[in-house]
């Protein structure tokens, strides 16, 4: 099974500081979902700004899992 490296972006609601986290997942929805409860929950201070694949040498970064 292959996984792909995705970058999930978020921003602190108060300070507006942006943070990006790299996550291994099968697809972009899974990558975002892994961080949803942790960072974007109802009582949390971050909001999601976007998710997408990580590229290296014009190819997506993958690994065998």
PDBQT receptor file of N, H, CA, C and O in Angstrom, charges set to zero:
ATOM      1  N   UNK A   1       0.842  -1.186   0.000  1.00  0.00    +0.000 N 
ATOM      2  CA  UNK A   1       0.000   0.000   0.000  1.00  0.00    +0.000 C 
ATOM      3  C   UNK A   1       0.886   1.249   0.000  1.00  0.00    +0.000 C 
ATOM      4  O   UNK A   1       1.893   1.306   0.707  1.00  0.00    +0.000 OA
ATOM      5  N   UNK A   2       0.509   2.224  -0.783  1.00  0.00    +0.000 N 
ATOM      6  H   UNK A   2      -0.309   2.177  -1.358  1.00  0.00    +0.000 HD
ATOM      7  CA  UNK A   2       1.267   3.470  -0.861  1.00  0.00    +0.000 C 
ATOM      8  C   UNK A   2       0.563   4.583  -0.098  1.00  0.00    +0.000 C 
ATOM      9  O   UNK A   2      -0.665   4.651  -0.038  1.00  0.00    +0.000 OA
ATOM     10  N   UNK A   3       1.375   5.441   0.476  1.00  0.00    +0.000 N 
ATOM     11  H   UNK A   3       2.372   5.385   0.427  1.00  0.00    +0.000 HD
ATOM     12  CA  UNK A   3       0.878   6.659   1.091  1.00  0.00    +0.000 C 
ATOM     13  C   UNK A   3       1.573   7.832   0.428  1.00  0.00    +0.000 C 
ATOM     14  O   UNK A   3       2.665   7.704  -0.126  1.00  0.00    +0.000 OA
ATOM     15  N   UNK A   4       0.923   8.961   0.496  1.00  0.00    +0.000 N 
ATOM     16  H   UNK A   4       0.036   9.065   0.946  1.00  0.00    +0.000 HD
ATOM     17  CA  UNK A   4       1.454  10.177  -0.087  1.00  0.00    +0.000 C 
ATOM     18  C   UNK A   4       1.636  11.203   1.029  1.00  0.00    +0.000 C 
ATOM     19  O   UNK A   4       0.901  11.191   2.017  1.00  0.00    +0.000 OA
ATOM     20  N   UNK A   5       2.613  12.084   0.868  1.00  0.00    +0.000 N 
ATOM     21  H   UNK A   5       3.210  12.093   0.066  1.00  0.00    +0.000 HD
ATOM     22  CA  UNK A   5       2.844  13.139   1.843  1.00  0.00    +0.000 C 
ATOM     23  C   UNK A   5       2.020  14.356   1.459  1.00  0.00    +0.000 C 
ATOM     24  O   UNK A   5       2.107  14.852   0.336  1.00  0.00    +0.000 OA
ATOM     25  N   UNK A   6       1.214  14.831   2.415  1.00  0.00    +0.000 N 
ATOM     26  H   UNK A   6       1.144  14.428   3.327  1.00  0.00    +0.000 HD
ATOM     27  CA  UNK A   6       0.374  16.008   2.199  1.00  0.00    +0.000 C 
ATOM     28  C   UNK A   6       0.762  17.098   3.192  1.00  0.00    +0.000 C 
ATOM     29  O   UNK A   6       1.190  16.813   4.310  1.00  0.00    +0.000 OA
ATOM     30  N   UNK A   7       0.607  18.342   2.769  1.00  0.00    +0.000 N 
ATOM     31  H   UNK A   7       0.260  18.573   1.860  1.00  0.00    +0.000 HD
ATOM     32  CA  UNK A   7       0.827  19.486   3.647  1.00  0.00    +0.000 C 
ATOM     33  C   UNK A   7      -0.539  20.079   3.980  1.00  0.00    +0.000 C 
ATOM     34  O   UNK A   7      -1.310  20.439   3.090  1.00  0.00    +0.000 OA
ATOM     35  N   UNK A   8      -0.822  20.175   5.281  1.00  0.00    +0.000 N 
ATOM     36  H   UNK A   8      -0.195  19.883   6.004  1.00  0.00    +0.000 HD
ATOM     37  CA  UNK A   8      -2.088  20.730   5.764  1.00  0.00    +0.000 C 
ATOM     38  C   UNK A   8      -1.781  22.071   6.420  1.00  0.00    +0.000 C 
ATOM     39  O   UNK A   8      -0.953  22.154   7.327  1.00  0.00    +0.000 OA
ATOM     40  N   UNK A   9      -2.447  23.108   5.961  1.00  0.00    +0.000 N 
ATOM     41  H   UNK A   9      -3.120  23.041   5.224  1.00  0.00    +0.000 HD
ATOM     42  CA  UNK A   9      -2.219  24.452   6.485  1.00  0.00    +0.000 C 
ATOM     43  C   UNK A   9      -3.293  24.857   7.468  1.00  0.00    +0.000 C 
ATOM     44  O   UNK A   9      -4.457  24.475   7.348  1.00  0.00    +0.000 OA
ATOM     45  N   UNK A  10      -2.866  25.647   8.448  1.00  0.00    +0.000 N 
ATOM     46  H   UNK A  10      -1.921  25.957   8.545  1.00  0.00    +0.000 HD
ATOM     47  CA  UNK A  10      -3.804  26.169   9.435  1.00  0.00    +0.000 C 
ATOM     48  C   UNK A  10      -3.324  27.540   9.883  1.00  0.00    +0.000 C 
ATOM     49  O   UNK A  10      -2.164  27.907   9.697  1.00  0.00    +0.000 OA
ATOM     50  N   UNK A  11      -4.252  28.289  10.482  1.00  0.00    +0.000 N 
ATOM     51  H   UNK A  11      -5.194  27.990  10.633  1.00  0.00    +0.000 HD
ATOM     52  CA  UNK A  11      -3.942  29.625  10.949  1.00  0.00    +0.000 C 
ATOM     53  C   UNK A  11      -4.555  29.813  12.329  1.00  0.00    +0.000 C 
ATOM     54  O   UNK A  11      -5.702  29.434  12.570  1.00  0.00    +0.000 OA
ATOM     55  N   UNK A  12      -3.766  30.411  13.243  1.00  0.00    +0.000 N 
ATOM     56  H   UNK A  12      -2.835  30.719  13.047  1.00  0.00    +0.000 HD
ATOM     57  CA  UNK A  12      -4.269  30.690  14.590  1.00  0.00    +0.000 C 
ATOM     58  C   UNK A  12      -5.307  31.805  14.478  1.00  0.00    +0.000 C 
ATOM     59  O   UNK A  12      -5.058  32.835  13.850  1.00  0.00    +0.000 OA
ATOM     60  N   UNK A  13      -6.449  31.597  15.079  1.00  0.00    +0.000 N 
ATOM     61  H   UNK A  13      -6.651  30.761  15.589  1.00  0.00    +0.000 HD
ATOM     62  CA  UNK A  13      -7.545  32.559  14.954  1.00  0.00    +0.000 C 
ATOM     63  C   UNK A  13      -7.222  33.912  15.574  1.00  0.00    +0.000 C 
ATOM     64  O   UNK A  13      -7.668  34.943  15.070  1.00  0.00    +0.000 OA
ATOM     65  N   UNK A  14      -6.459  33.923  16.652  1.00  0.00    +0.000 N 
ATOM     66  H   UNK A  14      -6.096  33.086  17.062  1.00  0.00    +0.000 HD
ATOM     67  CA  UNK A  14      -6.149  35.178  17.343  1.00  0.00    +0.000 C 
ATOM     68  C   UNK A  14      -4.964  35.917  16.754  1.00  0.00    +0.000 C 
ATOM     69  O   UNK A  14      -5.057  37.102  16.435  1.00  0.00    +0.000 OA
ATOM     70  N   UNK A  15      -3.839  35.208  16.609  1.00  0.00    +0.000 N 
ATOM     71  H   UNK A  15      -3.764  34.245  16.869  1.00  0.00    +0.000 HD
ATOM     72  CA  UNK A  15      -2.605  35.860  16.152  1.00  0.00    +0.000 C 
ATOM     73  C   UNK A  15      -2.465  35.898  14.638  1.00  0.00    +0.000 C 
ATOM     74  O   UNK A  15      -1.665  36.666  14.103  1.00  0.00    +0.000 OA
ATOM     75  N   UNK A  16      -3.237  35.074  13.952  1.00  0.00    +0.000 N 
ATOM     76  H   UNK A  16      -3.887  34.450  14.386  1.00  0.00    +0.000 HD
ATOM     77  CA  UNK A  16      -3.189  34.948  12.483  1.00  0.00    +0.000 C 
ATOM     78  C   UNK A  16      -1.883  34.305  12.002  1.00  0.00    +0.000 C 
ATOM     79  O   UNK A  16      -1.589  34.336  10.807  1.00  0.00    +0.000 OA
ATOM     80  N   UNK A  17      -1.095  33.721  12.922  1.00  0.00    +0.000 N 
ATOM     81  H   UNK A  17      -1.334  33.696  13.892  1.00  0.00    +0.000 HD
ATOM     82  CA  UNK A  17       0.134  33.033  12.531  1.00  0.00    +0.000 C 
ATOM     83  C   UNK A  17      -0.211  31.749  11.793  1.00  0.00    +0.000 C 
ATOM     84  O   UNK A  17      -1.045  30.967  12.250  1.00  0.00    +0.000 OA
ATOM     85  N   UNK A  18       0.440  31.533  10.638  1.00  0.00    +0.000 N 
ATOM     86  H   UNK A  18       1.117  32.169  10.268  1.00  0.00    +0.000 HD
ATOM     87  CA  UNK A  18       0.180  30.350   9.823  1.00  0.00    +0.000 C 
ATOM     88  C   UNK A  18       1.144  29.225  10.170  1.00  0.00    +0.000 C 
ATOM     89  O   UNK A  18       2.317  29.459  10.457  1.00  0.00    +0.000 OA
ATOM     90  N   UNK A  19       0.630  28.001  10.138  1.00  0.00    +0.000 N 
ATOM     91  H   UNK A  19      -0.323  27.810   9.904  1.00  0.00    +0.000 HD
ATOM     92  CA  UNK A  19       1.403  26.803  10.429  1.00  0.00    +0.000 C 
ATOM     93  C   UNK A  19       1.082  25.771   9.359  1.00  0.00    +0.000 C 
ATOM     94  O   UNK A  19      -0.066  25.649   8.932  1.00  0.00    +0.000 OA
ATOM     95  N   UNK A  20       2.104  25.021   8.921  1.00  0.00    +0.000 N 
ATOM     96  H   UNK A  20       3.037  25.120   9.268  1.00  0.00    +0.000 HD
ATOM     97  CA  UNK A  20       1.891  23.924   7.980  1.00  0.00    +0.000 C 
ATOM     98  C   UNK A  20       2.432  22.641   8.594  1.00  0.00    +0.000 C 
ATOM     99  O   UNK A  20       3.515  22.632   9.179  1.00  0.00    +0.000 OA
ATOM    100  N   UNK A  21       1.673  21.560   8.459  1.00  0.00    +0.000 N 
ATOM    101  H   UNK A  21       0.793  21.567   7.985  1.00  0.00    +0.000 HD
ATOM    102  CA  UNK A  21       2.055  20.267   9.013  1.00  0.00    +0.000 C 
ATOM    103  C   UNK A  21       2.065  19.246   7.876  1.00  0.00    +0.000 C 
ATOM    104  O   UNK A  21       1.112  19.180   7.099  1.00  0.00    +0.000 OA
ATOM    105  N   UNK A  22       3.128  18.454   7.771  1.00  0.00    +0.000 N 
ATOM    106  H   UNK A  22       3.902  18.508   8.402  1.00  0.00    +0.000 HD
ATOM    107  CA  UNK A  22       3.191  17.381   6.785  1.00  0.00    +0.000 C 
ATOM    108  C   UNK A  22       2.616  16.110   7.388  1.00  0.00    +0.000 C 
ATOM    109  O   UNK A  22       2.955  15.746   8.514  1.00  0.00    +0.000 OA
ATOM    110  N   UNK A  23       1.744  15.428   6.641  1.00  0.00    +0.000 N 
ATOM    111  H   UNK A  23       1.468  15.724   5.726  1.00  0.00    +0.000 HD
ATOM    112  CA  UNK A  23       1.038  14.247   7.120  1.00  0.00    +0.000 C 
ATOM    113  C   UNK A  23       1.066  13.160   6.051  1.00  0.00    +0.000 C 
ATOM    114  O   UNK A  23       0.772  13.427   4.886  1.00  0.00    +0.000 OA
ATOM    115  N   UNK A  24       1.422  11.925   6.444  1.00  0.00    +0.000 N 
ATOM    116  H   UNK A  24       1.661  11.708   7.390  1.00  0.00    +0.000 HD
ATOM    117  CA  UNK A  24       1.339  10.777   5.529  1.00  0.00    +0.000 C 
ATOM    118  C   UNK A  24      -0.085  10.249   5.542  1.00  0.00    +0.000 C 
ATOM    119  O   UNK A  24      -0.657  10.025   6.609  1.00  0.00    +0.000 OA
ATOM    120  N   UNK A  25      -0.662  10.047   4.355  1.00  0.00    +0.000 N 
ATOM    121  H   UNK A  25      -0.197  10.229   3.488  1.00  0.00    +0.000 HD
ATOM    122  CA  UNK A  25      -2.033   9.541   4.251  1.00  0.00    +0.000 C 
ATOM    123  C   UNK A  25      -2.269   8.956   2.863  1.00  0.00    +0.000 C 
ATOM    124  O   UNK A  25      -1.466   9.149   1.949  1.00  0.00    +0.000 OA
ATOM    125  N   UNK A  26      -3.380   8.242   2.720  1.00  0.00    +0.000 N 
ATOM    126  H   UNK A  26      -4.031   8.086   3.462  1.00  0.00    +0.000 HD
ATOM    127  CA  UNK A  26      -3.742   7.645   1.441  1.00  0.00    +0.000 C 
ATOM    128  C   UNK A  26      -4.317   8.667   0.472  1.00  0.00    +0.000 C 
ATOM    129  O   UNK A  26      -4.179   8.522  -0.743  1.00  0.00    +0.000 OA
ATOM    130  N   UNK A  27      -4.966   9.710   1.010  1.00  0.00    +0.000 N 
ATOM    131  H   UNK A  27      -5.078   9.828   1.996  1.00  0.00    +0.000 HD
ATOM    132  CA  UNK A  27      -5.543  10.762   0.170  1.00  0.00    +0.000 C 
ATOM    133  C   UNK A  27      -5.645  12.055   0.974  1.00  0.00    +0.000 C 
ATOM    134  O   UNK A  27      -5.422  12.059   2.184  1.00  0.00    +0.000 OA
ATOM    135  N   UNK A  28      -5.979  13.136   0.304  1.00  0.00    +0.000 N 
ATOM    136  H   UNK A  28      -6.160  13.132  -0.679  1.00  0.00    +0.000 HD
ATOM    137  CA  UNK A  28      -6.000  14.450   0.951  1.00  0.00    +0.000 C 
ATOM    138  C   UNK A  28      -7.070  14.544   2.036  1.00  0.00    +0.000 C 
ATOM    139  O   UNK A  28      -6.867  15.222   3.043  1.00  0.00    +0.000 OA
ATOM    140  N   UNK A  29      -8.196  13.879   1.847  1.00  0.00    +0.000 N 
ATOM    141  H   UNK A  29      -8.362  13.328   1.029  1.00  0.00    +0.000 HD
ATOM    142  CA  UNK A  29      -9.246  13.914   2.870  1.00  0.00    +0.000 C 
ATOM    143  C   UNK A  29      -8.787  13.230   4.157  1.00  0.00    +0.000 C 
ATOM    144  O   UNK A  29      -9.066  13.711   5.255  1.00  0.00    +0.000 OA
ATOM    145  N   UNK A  30      -8.089  12.119   4.018  1.00  0.00    +0.000 N 
ATOM    146  H   UNK A  30      -7.862  11.728   3.126  1.00  0.00    +0.000 HD
ATOM    147  CA  UNK A  30      -7.558  11.418   5.187  1.00  0.00    +0.000 C 
ATOM    148  C   UNK A  30      -6.509  12.275   5.893  1.00  0.00    +0.000 C 
ATOM    149  O   UNK A  30      -6.483  12.334   7.123  1.00  0.00    +0.000 OA
ATOM    150  N   UNK A  31      -5.654  12.932   5.131  1.00  0.00    +0.000 N 
ATOM    151  H   UNK A  31      -5.675  12.884   4.133  1.00  0.00    +0.000 HD
ATOM    152  CA  UNK A  31      -4.615  13.786   5.715  1.00  0.00    +0.000 C 
ATOM    153  C   UNK A  31      -5.233  14.917   6.528  1.00  0.00    +0.000 C 
ATOM    154  O   UNK A  31      -4.807  15.183   7.651  1.00  0.00    +0.000 OA
ATOM    155  N   UNK A  32      -6.231  15.577   5.965  1.00  0.00    +0.000 N 
ATOM    156  H   UNK A  32      -6.578  15.361   5.052  1.00  0.00    +0.000 HD
ATOM    157  CA  UNK A  32      -6.900  16.666   6.670  1.00  0.00    +0.000 C 
ATOM    158  C   UNK A  32      -7.650  16.133   7.883  1.00  0.00    +0.000 C 
ATOM    159  O   UNK A  32      -7.629  16.744   8.951  1.00  0.00    +0.000 OA
ATOM    160  N   UNK A  33      -8.309  14.997   7.716  1.00  0.00    +0.000 N 
ATOM    161  H   UNK A  33      -8.326  14.500   6.849  1.00  0.00    +0.000 HD
ATOM    162  CA  UNK A  33      -9.070  14.398   8.809  1.00  0.00    +0.000 C 
ATOM    163  C   UNK A  33      -8.215  14.021  10.003  1.00  0.00    +0.000 C 
ATOM    164  O   UNK A  33      -8.688  14.071  11.138  1.00  0.00    +0.000 OA
ATOM    165  N   UNK A  34      -6.969  13.647   9.772  1.00  0.00    +0.000 N 
ATOM    166  H   UNK A  34      -6.584  13.607   8.850  1.00  0.00    +0.000 HD
ATOM    167  CA  UNK A  34      -6.080  13.282  10.871  1.00  0.00    +0.000 C 
ATOM    168  C   UNK A  34      -5.853  14.459  11.817  1.00  0.00    +0.000 C 
ATOM    169  O   UNK A  34      -5.594  14.261  13.004  1.00  0.00    +0.000 OA
ATOM    170  N   UNK A  35      -5.950  15.672  11.301  1.00  0.00    +0.000 N 
ATOM    171  H   UNK A  35      -6.160  15.833  10.337  1.00  0.00    +0.000 HD
ATOM    172  CA  UNK A  35      -5.710  16.856  12.129  1.00  0.00    +0.000 C 
ATOM    173  C   UNK A  35      -6.980  17.574  12.559  1.00  0.00    +0.000 C 
ATOM    174  O   UNK A  35      -6.922  18.488  13.382  1.00  0.00    +0.000 OA
ATOM    175  N   UNK A  36      -8.118  17.178  12.019  1.00  0.00    +0.000 N 
ATOM    176  H   UNK A  36      -8.165  16.436  11.350  1.00  0.00    +0.000 HD
ATOM    177  CA  UNK A  36      -9.356  17.894  12.280  1.00  0.00    +0.000 C 
ATOM    178  C   UNK A  36      -9.692  17.965  13.766  1.00  0.00    +0.000 C 
ATOM    179  O   UNK A  36      -9.890  19.057  14.298  1.00  0.00    +0.000 OA
ATOM    180  N   UNK A  37      -9.759  16.845  14.430  1.00  0.00    +0.000 N 
ATOM    181  H   UNK A  37      -9.598  15.958  13.997  1.00  0.00    +0.000 HD
ATOM    182  CA  UNK A  37     -10.125  16.854  15.841  1.00  0.00    +0.000 C 
ATOM    183  C   UNK A  37      -9.061  17.538  16.695  1.00  0.00    +0.000 C 
ATOM    184  O   UNK A  37      -9.387  18.244  17.649  1.00  0.00    +0.000 OA
ATOM    185  N   UNK A  38      -7.809  17.332  16.358  1.00  0.00    +0.000 N 
ATOM    186  H   UNK A  38      -7.545  16.758  15.583  1.00  0.00    +0.000 HD
ATOM    187  CA  UNK A  38      -6.714  17.867  17.149  1.00  0.00    +0.000 C 
ATOM    188  C   UNK A  38      -6.619  19.392  17.064  1.00  0.00    +0.000 C 
ATOM    189  O   UNK A  38      -6.472  20.059  18.088  1.00  0.00    +0.000 OA
ATOM    190  N   UNK A  39      -6.703  19.946  15.858  1.00  0.00    +0.000 N 
ATOM    191  H   UNK A  39      -6.823  19.405  15.026  1.00  0.00    +0.000 HD
ATOM    192  CA  UNK A  39      -6.478  21.377  15.693  1.00  0.00    +0.000 C 
ATOM    193  C   UNK A  39      -7.718  22.196  15.352  1.00  0.00    +0.000 C 
ATOM    194  O   UNK A  39      -7.785  23.377  15.691  1.00  0.00    +0.000 OA
ATOM    195  N   UNK A  40      -8.694  21.593  14.693  1.00  0.00    +0.000 N 
ATOM    196  H   UNK A  40      -8.640  20.633  14.418  1.00  0.00    +0.000 HD
ATOM    197  CA  UNK A  40      -9.818  22.389  14.196  1.00  0.00    +0.000 C 
ATOM    198  C   UNK A  40     -11.118  22.083  14.920  1.00  0.00    +0.000 C 
ATOM    199  O   UNK A  40     -12.195  22.404  14.418  1.00  0.00    +0.000 OA
ATOM    200  N   UNK A  41     -11.035  21.476  16.076  1.00  0.00    +0.000 N 
ATOM    201  H   UNK A  41     -10.160  21.216  16.484  1.00  0.00    +0.000 HD
ATOM    202  CA  UNK A  41     -12.229  21.130  16.836  1.00  0.00    +0.000 C 
ATOM    203  C   UNK A  41     -13.011  22.360  17.267  1.00  0.00    +0.000 C 
ATOM    204  O   UNK A  41     -12.576  23.495  17.076  1.00  0.00    +0.000 OA
ATOM    205  N   UNK A  42     -14.150  22.114  17.840  1.00  0.00    +0.000 N 
ATOM    206  H   UNK A  42     -14.504  21.191  17.995  1.00  0.00    +0.000 HD
ATOM    207  CA  UNK A  42     -15.078  23.173  18.219  1.00  0.00    +0.000 C 
ATOM    208  C   UNK A  42     -14.456  24.195  19.180  1.00  0.00    +0.000 C 
ATOM    209  O   UNK A  42     -14.754  25.386  19.090  1.00  0.00    +0.000 OA
ATOM    210  N   UNK A  43     -13.605  23.744  20.085  1.00  0.00    +0.000 N 
ATOM    211  H   UNK A  43     -13.363  22.777  20.158  1.00  0.00    +0.000 HD
ATOM    212  CA  UNK A  43     -13.039  24.643  21.085  1.00  0.00    +0.000 C 
ATOM    213  C   UNK A  43     -11.585  25.019  20.809  1.00  0.00    +0.000 C 
ATOM    214  O   UNK A  43     -10.904  25.547  21.688  1.00  0.00    +0.000 OA
ATOM    215  N   UNK A  44     -11.114  24.754  19.612  1.00  0.00    +0.000 N 
ATOM    216  H   UNK A  44     -11.667  24.325  18.898  1.00  0.00    +0.000 HD
ATOM    217  CA  UNK A  44      -9.718  25.009  19.331  1.00  0.00    +0.000 C 
ATOM    218  C   UNK A  44      -9.499  26.378  18.735  1.00  0.00    +0.000 C 
ATOM    219  O   UNK A  44     -10.449  27.053  18.339  1.00  0.00    +0.000 OA
ATOM    220  N   UNK A  45      -8.243  26.789  18.670  1.00  0.00    +0.000 N 
ATOM    221  H   UNK A  45      -7.471  26.241  18.991  1.00  0.00    +0.000 HD
ATOM    222  CA  UNK A  45      -7.884  28.137  18.264  1.00  0.00    +0.000 C 
ATOM    223  C   UNK A  45      -7.376  28.244  16.834  1.00  0.00    +0.000 C 
ATOM    224  O   UNK A  45      -6.915  29.310  16.427  1.00  0.00    +0.000 OA
ATOM    225  N   UNK A  46      -7.452  27.151  16.055  1.00  0.00    +0.000 N 
ATOM    226  H   UNK A  46      -7.826  26.285  16.386  1.00  0.00    +0.000 HD
ATOM    227  CA  UNK A  46      -6.934  27.157  14.690  1.00  0.00    +0.000 C 
ATOM    228  C   UNK A  46      -8.046  26.943  13.679  1.00  0.00    +0.000 C 
ATOM    229  O   UNK A  46      -9.060  26.307  13.968  1.00  0.00    +0.000 OA
ATOM    230  N   UNK A  47      -7.837  27.486  12.490  1.00  0.00    +0.000 N 
ATOM    231  H   UNK A  47      -7.013  28.002  12.255  1.00  0.00    +0.000 HD
ATOM    232  CA  UNK A  47      -8.743  27.241  11.383  1.00  0.00    +0.000 C 
ATOM    233  C   UNK A  47      -7.945  26.689  10.209  1.00  0.00    +0.000 C 
ATOM    234  O   UNK A  47      -6.784  27.047  10.012  1.00  0.00    +0.000 OA
ATOM    235  N   UNK A  48      -8.571  25.821   9.440  1.00  0.00    +0.000 N 
ATOM    236  H   UNK A  48      -9.514  25.529   9.600  1.00  0.00    +0.000 HD
ATOM    237  CA  UNK A  48      -7.944  25.170   8.304  1.00  0.00    +0.000 C 
ATOM    238  C   UNK A  48      -7.801  26.166   7.166  1.00  0.00    +0.000 C 
ATOM    239  O   UNK A  48      -8.723  26.935   6.895  1.00  0.00    +0.000 OA
ATOM    240  N   UNK A  49      -6.630  26.158   6.484  1.00  0.00    +0.000 N 
ATOM    241  H   UNK A  49      -5.881  25.533   6.704  1.00  0.00    +0.000 HD
ATOM    242  CA  UNK A  49      -6.417  27.071   5.355  1.00  0.00    +0.000 C 
ATOM    243  C   UNK A  49      -6.200  26.343   4.034  1.00  0.00    +0.000 C 
ATOM    244  O   UNK A  49      -6.163  26.975   2.978  1.00  0.00    +0.000 OA
ATOM    245  N   UNK A  50      -6.055  25.014   4.082  1.00  0.00    +0.000 N 
ATOM    246  H   UNK A  50      -6.085  24.500   4.940  1.00  0.00    +0.000 HD
ATOM    247  CA  UNK A  50      -5.911  24.263   2.838  1.00  0.00    +0.000 C 
ATOM    248  C   UNK A  50      -5.016  23.048   3.002  1.00  0.00    +0.000 C 
ATOM    249  O   UNK A  50      -4.208  22.971   3.927  1.00  0.00    +0.000 OA
ATOM    250  N   UNK A  51      -5.172  22.105   2.091  1.00  0.00    +0.000 N 
ATOM    251  H   UNK A  51      -5.829  22.167   1.339  1.00  0.00    +0.000 HD
ATOM    252  CA  UNK A  51      -4.369  20.884   2.087  1.00  0.00    +0.000 C 
ATOM    253  C   UNK A  51      -3.982  20.545   0.655  1.00  0.00    +0.000 C 
ATOM    254  O   UNK A  51      -4.736  20.801  -0.284  1.00  0.00    +0.000 OA
ATOM    255  N   UNK A  52      -2.801  19.969   0.502  1.00  0.00    +0.000 N 
ATOM    256  H   UNK A  52      -2.188  19.762   1.264  1.00  0.00    +0.000 HD
ATOM    257  CA  UNK A  52      -2.370  19.569  -0.827  1.00  0.00    +0.000 C 
ATOM    258  C   UNK A  52      -1.149  18.685  -0.767  1.00  0.00    +0.000 C 
ATOM    259  O   UNK A  52      -0.504  18.585   0.277  1.00  0.00    +0.000 OA
ATOM    260  N   UNK A  53      -0.820  18.039  -1.876  1.00  0.00    +0.000 N 
ATOM    261  H   UNK A  53      -1.344  18.121  -2.724  1.00  0.00    +0.000 HD
ATOM    262  CA  UNK A  53       0.321  17.126  -1.918  1.00  0.00    +0.000 C 
ATOM    263  C   UNK A  53       1.654  17.872  -1.827  1.00  0.00    +0.000 C 
ATOM    264  O   UNK A  53       1.764  19.033  -2.221  1.00  0.00    +0.000 OA
ATOM    265  N   UNK A  54       2.656  17.179  -1.302  1.00  0.00    +0.000 N 
ATOM    266  H   UNK A  54       2.567  16.236  -0.982  1.00  0.00    +0.000 HD
ATOM    267  CA  UNK A  54       4.020  17.696  -1.261  1.00  0.00    +0.000 C 
ATOM    268  C   UNK A  54       4.749  17.159  -2.493  1.00  0.00    +0.000 C 
ATOM    269  O   UNK A  54       4.670  15.971  -2.803  1.00  0.00    +0.000 OA
ATOM    270  N   UNK A  55       5.456  18.043  -3.188  1.00  0.00    +0.000 N 
ATOM    271  H   UNK A  55       5.521  19.009  -2.937  1.00  0.00    +0.000 HD
ATOM    272  CA  UNK A  55       6.195  17.663  -4.395  1.00  0.00    +0.000 C 
ATOM    273  C   UNK A  55       7.689  17.770  -4.162  1.00  0.00    +0.000 C 
ATOM    274  O   UNK A  55       8.161  18.651  -3.443  1.00  0.00    +0.000 OA
ATOM    275  N   UNK A  56       8.425  16.861  -4.780  1.00  0.00    +0.000 N 
ATOM    276  H   UNK A  56       8.041  16.145  -5.364  1.00  0.00    +0.000 HD
ATOM    277  CA  UNK A  56       9.876  16.894  -4.783  1.00  0.00    +0.000 C 
ATOM    278  C   UNK A  56      10.319  16.502  -6.186  1.00  0.00    +0.000 C 
ATOM    279  O   UNK A  56       9.936  15.443  -6.683  1.00  0.00    +0.000 OA
ATOM    280  N   UNK A  57      11.116  17.338  -6.823  1.00  0.00    +0.000 N 
ATOM    281  H   UNK A  57      11.427  18.198  -6.420  1.00  0.00    +0.000 HD
ATOM    282  CA  UNK A  57      11.542  17.104  -8.209  1.00  0.00    +0.000 C 
ATOM    283  C   UNK A  57      10.345  16.914  -9.142  1.00  0.00    +0.000 C 
ATOM    284  O   UNK A  57      10.359  16.028  -9.997  1.00  0.00    +0.000 OA
ATOM    285  N   UNK A  58       9.324  17.731  -8.983  1.00  0.00    +0.000 N 
ATOM    286  H   UNK A  58       9.312  18.450  -8.288  1.00  0.00    +0.000 HD
ATOM    287  CA  UNK A  58       8.107  17.723  -9.802  1.00  0.00    +0.000 C 
ATOM    288  C   UNK A  58       7.301  16.435  -9.705  1.00  0.00    +0.000 C 
ATOM    289  O   UNK A  58       6.498  16.149 -10.594  1.00  0.00    +0.000 OA
ATOM    290  N   UNK A  59       7.495  15.648  -8.641  1.00  0.00    +0.000 N 
ATOM    291  H   UNK A  59       8.147  15.881  -7.919  1.00  0.00    +0.000 HD
ATOM    292  CA  UNK A  59       6.711  14.437  -8.419  1.00  0.00    +0.000 C 
ATOM    293  C   UNK A  59       6.207  14.422  -6.989  1.00  0.00    +0.000 C 
ATOM    294  O   UNK A  59       6.864  14.938  -6.086  1.00  0.00    +0.000 OA
ATOM    295  N   UNK A  60       5.045  13.834  -6.786  1.00  0.00    +0.000 N 
ATOM    296  H   UNK A  60       4.510  13.415  -7.520  1.00  0.00    +0.000 HD
ATOM    297  CA  UNK A  60       4.521  13.736  -5.438  1.00  0.00    +0.000 C 
ATOM    298  C   UNK A  60       5.420  12.817  -4.604  1.00  0.00    +0.000 C 
ATOM    299  O   UNK A  60       6.009  11.868  -5.122  1.00  0.00    +0.000 OA
ATOM    300  N   UNK A  61       5.514  13.115  -3.314  1.00  0.00    +0.000 N 
ATOM    301  H   UNK A  61       5.035  13.885  -2.893  1.00  0.00    +0.000 HD
ATOM    302  CA  UNK A  61       6.329  12.325  -2.409  1.00  0.00    +0.000 C 
ATOM    303  C   UNK A  61       5.469  11.172  -1.885  1.00  0.00    +0.000 C 
ATOM    304  O   UNK A  61       4.406  11.392  -1.305  1.00  0.00    +0.000 OA
ATOM    305  N   UNK A  62       5.945   9.934  -2.097  1.00  0.00    +0.000 N 
ATOM    306  H   UNK A  62       6.809   9.755  -2.568  1.00  0.00    +0.000 HD
ATOM    307  CA  UNK A  62       5.193   8.756  -1.672  1.00  0.00    +0.000 C 
ATOM    308  C   UNK A  62       6.100   7.812  -0.905  1.00  0.00    +0.000 C 
ATOM    309  O   UNK A  62       7.324   7.934  -0.928  1.00  0.00    +0.000 OA
ATOM    310  N   UNK A  63       5.458   6.857  -0.217  1.00  0.00    +0.000 N 
ATOM    311  H   UNK A  63       4.464   6.758  -0.198  1.00  0.00    +0.000 HD
ATOM    312  CA  UNK A  63       6.185   5.788   0.480  1.00  0.00    +0.000 C 
ATOM    313  C   UNK A  63       5.331   4.545   0.479  1.00  0.00    +0.000 C 
ATOM    314  O   UNK A  63       4.105   4.618   0.391  1.00  0.00    +0.000 OA
ATOM    315  N   UNK A  64       5.982   3.406   0.577  1.00  0.00    +0.000 N 
ATOM    316  H   UNK A  64       6.978   3.347   0.649  1.00  0.00    +0.000 HD
ATOM    317  CA  UNK A  64       5.268   2.140   0.730  1.00  0.00    +0.000 C 
ATOM    318  C   UNK A  64       4.963   1.975   2.209  1.00  0.00    +0.000 C 
ATOM    319  O   UNK A  64       5.820   2.184   3.067  1.00  0.00    +0.000 OA
ATOM    320  N   UNK A  65       3.737   1.600   2.482  1.00  0.00    +0.000 N 
ATOM    321  H   UNK A  65       3.040   1.431   1.785  1.00  0.00    +0.000 HD
ATOM    322  CA  UNK A  65       3.290   1.477   3.871  1.00  0.00    +0.000 C 
ATOM    323  C   UNK A  65       2.872   0.052   4.148  1.00  0.00    +0.000 C 
ATOM    324  O   UNK A  65       2.462  -0.266   5.264  1.00  0.00    +0.000 OA
TER     325      UNK A  65
